[in-house]
Amino acid sequence: MSYLKALIVHPDREIALKLREYLSGEKRIKILGEAVSSHEALELLESISYDVFFLSIDLPNGVNGMELTQILAQRKQRPHIVFIANDQQQAYKAFELGAADYLIWPFEHSRLQNTVERLLRLAPQPRIIESGQRETQGRQQDKEERTLHLPMADADEESFLNALRTAWDMTYKKHVEIEKLPINLEGKLILVPYNQIVFVEAYEDYSFVHTFQEKFLTSYRLKSLEERLSKHGFFRVHRKYLVNLEMVTEIASLPGSNFMLRTAGRTKIELPISRRRINELKQILGL
C-alpha cells in the first residue's frame, strides 16, 4: 500500500509530538522526520522526496515558513504544504502561495482527518499495470505509431530548410541579457532591475536580495549572483555580501585595520569589507 511521506517542520516539540500522535493511526501518511528550521528541512528534502510538509509559520534562524514555501515553489518536485499557525492572520497569503491547508493550533483530531483527505485528493494516483498488460500495451503502441508524410511546395520546403539551418547554427543566436533579476514571489515571477539592488546577502545555500524598500529570499547562491552581477558594478566585499558600488557613498576605516562601507538611501546600511578585498576595491574605485 502506498503512503504519503511527511516531514514535520516545527520548533515547538509539544506540537510536533501531538501531530505524531494524531497521525500514528493513519496508514496513508507516514512521518519520516522532523526539523525545527528551514535549513534543516531543506537538508532533509535533499535525502527524502517528501510529499507533504506540516509547516510552522514561525521558524528560527531568519527564514520563516512563508519564505520557505517561496523557496520550495521554485523546485520542480515540491511537497504539499500544510501550515500550522496560531491564528488566521496569514491564511490568505498561505493559500496564495498554494498551501494545501491552513490549520490553527490547537485543532481537533477530526480537523486533521479532513486535511489528510485533501492531501490524498491532491496526490497523483499511480496506475498499476500488470506485466502481461504492459507487454500487450507496448505491442499495441508499436502498431499504432505511424509517420505521416505531407506534401510540401518547393517554396515552403526552401523556407523550412532555411529555418532549420538557422536553428542548427549555434552562432546565429546570441544570448541577450536584460539587466533585471527574475525572482519568484508568492507564485509570481517579478523582475528586479539591477540598479535597484543595494546589496545581496548570503544565507546558507540561498540569498537575500535587498532593495531600498524590500528584501527578497531567492534560491540563488551568492557565487552565481557574483558571476552574473560583477560586470554590472557589483563587488564581493565579504564572503557574505555582494554590493552595488553605485549605491556606496562612504568607505570608513575601523579599529584593528578593519573597513566598512555605507550605502545611499534614507536608511544608511553599513557592511563590512574583508581585509583581503579592500585593496581590490580601492583599485576599482581608483583610490
C-alpha positions, 0 to 999 in steps of 0.5 A, spaced: 500 500 500 502 506 498 503 512 503 504 519 503 511 521 506 511 527 511 516 531 514 514 535 520 517 542 520 516 545 527 520 548 533 515 547 538 516 539 540 509 539 544 506 540 537 510 536 533 509 530 538 501 531 538 501 531 530 505 524 531 500 522 535 494 524 531 497 521 525 500 514 528 493 511 526 493 513 519 496 508 514 496 513 508 501 518 511 507 516 514 512 521 518 519 520 516 522 526 520 522 532 523 526 539 523 525 545 527 528 550 521 528 551 514 535 549 513 534 543 516 528 541 512 531 543 506 537 538 508 532 533 509 528 534 502 535 533 499 535 525 502 527 524 502 522 526 496 517 528 501 510 529 499 507 533 504 510 538 509 506 540 516 509 547 516 510 552 522 509 559 520 514 561 525 521 558 524 528 560 527 534 562 524 531 568 519 527 564 514 520 563 516 515 558 513 512 563 508 519 564 505 520 557 505 514 555 501 517 561 496 523 557 496 520 550 495 515 553 489 521 554 485 523 546 485 520 542 480 518 536 485 515 540 491 511 537 497 504 539 499 504 544 504 500 544 510 501 550 515 500 550 522 499 557 525 496 560 531 491 564 528 488 566 521 492 572 520 496 569 514 491 564 511 490 568 505 497 569 503 498 561 505 493 559 500 496 564 495 502 561 495 498 554 494 498 551 501 494 545 501 491 547 508 491 552 513 490 549 520 490 553 527 493 550 533 490 547 537 485 543 532 481 537 533 483 530 531 477 530 526 480 537 523 486 533 521 482 527 518 479 532 513 486 535 511 489 528 510 483 527 505 485 533 501 492 531 501 490 524 498 485 528 493 491 532 491 496 526 490 497 523 483 494 516 483 499 511 480 496 506 475 498 499 476 499 495 470 500 488 470 506 485 466 502 481 461 498 488 460 504 492 459 507 487 454 500 487 450 500 495 451 507 496 448 505 491 442 499 495 441 503 502 441 508 499 436 502 498 431 499 504 432 505 509 431 505 511 424 509 517 420 505 521 416 508 524 410 505 531 407 506 534 401 510 540 401 511 546 395 518 547 393 517 554 396 515 552 403 520 546 403 526 552 401 523 556 407 523 550 412 530 548 410 532 555 411 529 555 418 532 549 420 539 551 418 538 557 422 536 553 428 542 548 427 547 554 427 549 555 434 552 562 432 546 565 429 543 566 436 546 570 441 544 570 448 541 577 450 541 579 457 536 584 460 539 587 466 533 585 471 533 579 476 527 574 475 525 572 482 519 568 484 514 571 489 508 568 492 507 564 485 509 570 481 515 571 477 517 579 478 523 582 475 528 586 479 532 591 475 539 591 477 540 598 479 535 597 484 539 592 488 543 595 494 546 589 496 545 581 496 546 577 502 548 570 503 544 565 507 546 558 507 545 555 500 540 561 498 540 569 498 537 575 500 536 580 495 535 587 498 532 593 495 531 600 498 524 598 500 524 590 500 528 584 501 527 578 497 529 570 499 531 567 492 534 560 491 540 563 488 547 562 491 551 568 492 557 565 487 552 565 481 549 572 483 557 574 483 558 571 476 552 574 473 552 581 477 560 583 477 560 586 470 554 590 472 558 594 478 557 589 483 563 587 488 564 581 493 566 585 499 565 579 504 564 572 503 557 574 505 555 580 501 555 582 494 554 590 493 552 595 488 558 600 488 553 605 485 549 605 491 556 606 496 557 613 498 562 612 504 568 607 505 570 608 513 576 605 516 575 601 523 579 599 529 584 593 528 585 595 520 578 593 519 573 597 513 566 598 512 562 601 507 555 605 507 550 605 502 545 611 499 538 611 501 534 614 507 536 608 511 544 608 511 546 600 511 553 599 513 557 592 511 563 590 512 569 589 507 574 583 508 581 585 509 583 581 503 578 585 498 579 592 500 585 593 496 581 590 490 576 595 491 580 601 492 583 599 485 576 599 482 574 605 485 581 608 483 583 610 490 
